[in-house]
Amino acid sequence: MSTEDRAKATGKNLEGKAQEALGNITGDPKDRAEGKAKQSEAEASHAKEDIKDKIKQAID
């Protein structure tokens, strides 16, 4: 996984956690849901890039 892609996914995860926490504090279900969605998106990006890394290792 490229360092840039990993940084973007980690940033998206942190952004999602912050938004979810804000939603919990304010009681806004929309913020909570959007925060969780961003975290899921980041997890998917990490998983996709991990698969790419495994394929690359297998080829090398």
N, C-alpha and C positions, 0 to 999 in steps of 0.2 A: 504494500500500500504506500502510495506516495505520502510524503510528510505533509504536503499541502492538503491532500484529501483528508488525511487523518485529523489535521488541525481544524478544517472546516466542519467535519462531523462532530468533533469534540465541542467546538463552539456552538453548534446547533443544539447539542445535548444540554450544555450549560444554559443556553438561552431558554430552552424548553423547561428546565428545572426552575429557573427564576420565574418564568411566566406562570407555571403551575403553582408555585409558592405564593405569588401575588394573588392568584385566583383563590387560593385557600384563605388568605388573609382577608380579602375583600368579599369573599363569598360569591365571586363571579364564576359560574359554571363554564362560561365561554372561555375565559382565560385558562381555567384548569384543563379543559378539553384540548385547547390549542397547544398548551404546554406539553401535554402528554403526547400529542400528535408529533410535535417537533422531536421529542425524545425517541419516539418510535422510528421516525425518519432517520435520525442519526444512527440508531442501532442497525437499521437496514443498510445504511451506507458502509458502516464498519464490516458487517457480514459480507457484503458484496466485494469489498476490497480484500478481505481475508481470503475469500475464495480465489480471487485473481492471484494473490500471492502464492497460494498452494499450487495452483496450476503452473505458475511460472517456475516454482521450485521443482515440480515434477518434470518439466520440460528440460530444465538445466540439469 
